[in-house]
Amino acid sequence: MPHHEDAMTRPQKPQTRMIVALILGVTIYGFAMGTTYPLLGLLLSDQVSGALNGLNTAATGLGLMAGVVLVPGLGRRLGAGRTALAGVGLMAVALIALAFLRDFWPVFAARAILGCGAGLMFIVAETALNAAAAPERRGRIMGVYTAASALGFVLGPAMIALMPDRPAALLLGCAAIALMALIPFAAVERPVSRLVVPGSARHIVSAITAFPFAFGFLFIASMIDAVAISLMPVIMLDRDFDVSQAVLLAAVFHVGLVIGQPLIGLALDRAGRRRTVLGCCGLSLACTLPLVYGSSMEFWPVAGLMLVWGGANYGLYTAALALIGDRFQAEKLTGATAALASVYALAAVIGPVVAGGMMYGLGAQGLFGAAAVVYLTALCGGLWLFRPVEPEWQKHQIR
């Protein structure tokens, strides 16, 4: 496809500028969300059971699903770039509301609006990044993107640890930070609208049936991450760590995520998609097994496991993004990205609800055991059945 290669090389500088702007916008958003998730989990833990706390967290996932439904229509009416801007605006409004809300159902509603805005922004940003990425650099670009989006989930819990008694001020600060994301998104609104072709609901279903393994790996990464973001401090309290240690362990999980993704992106481009995915499953399994049996482990060994686990688990998300970029183009790529958002949202709903219930029945040990079983199943299934078509350029690199 020589015409496709020409299209990739000619507008390289504008494409690079757009990639940088999108990653910057998502980084700003990530900081706002990274503070909100654990803060609201801790605020509600004094008022409701673990199961209800998990249910409240699931509101964000329900909102993400609403965003998936709205993206095709809004993309056609407003253009993809303006749809992303509308998403950022919705998130800021929800964060302002959350600063003043403390009751279960109002917080649930605001979180749903937050998730809807996030869905609009992420589908557009991820589709544009994949469409702009050259195949031989796609893994690295997606690694930097996922690391940048996760940076806020490190800084957010650290801010809570520094200001544990000022939740309203933190949430209003998050709203102001979210509004700052409008600047880079506005700067690339037109090129994004030109690059992202609106998809439809049928493209979502056909993408999942065409490439179920990519979506399965993403489901695992998203489910574990949703639990880690929202409930890991509560889980670690159950392991007899104090509040500061519990919040810091959640932050360490995401430090590993941030450090790990550029390395995983490089592995995707150099070692190949299949080896990297199976490596992520194996590492995650190796990290969760000691957490099942080592109930009396000290802070530092647990922190080391959390560091590696965070990177390896989210590597499955980075890999899924690269895999759909290899497989789909134009409106099918938009549909596949919306499918990823749907699966992510479903995982964000199921993960915290199931984990909250399991915390009530089995405690932290049972929760880590369930995660280990999931990784073992994914590793065995992947070894047996997962055969992605590795990009053509890899064969030349290996020679």
Secondary structure, DSSP 8 states (H G I E B T S, - for coil): -HHHHHHHHTTHHHHHHHHHHHHHHHHHHHHHHHHHHHHHHHHHHTTS-HHHHHHHHHHHHHHHHHHHHHHHHHHHHH-HHHHHHHHHHHHHHHHHHHTT--SHHHHHHHHHHHHHHHHHHHHHHHHHHHHHS-GGGHHHHHHHHHHHHHHHHHHHHHHHHH-TT-HHHHHHHHHHHHHHTHHHHHHTHHHHHHH-----HHHHHHHHHH-HHHHHHHHHHHHHHHHHHHHHHHHHHHTT--HHHHHHHHHHHHHHHHHHHHHHHHHHHHT-HHHHHHHHHHHHHHHHHHHHH-TT--HHHHHHHHHHHHHHHHHHHHHHHHHHHHH--HHHHHHHHHHHHHHHHHHHHHHHHHHHHHHHHHHHHHHHHHHHHHHHHHHHHHHHH------HHHHHHH-
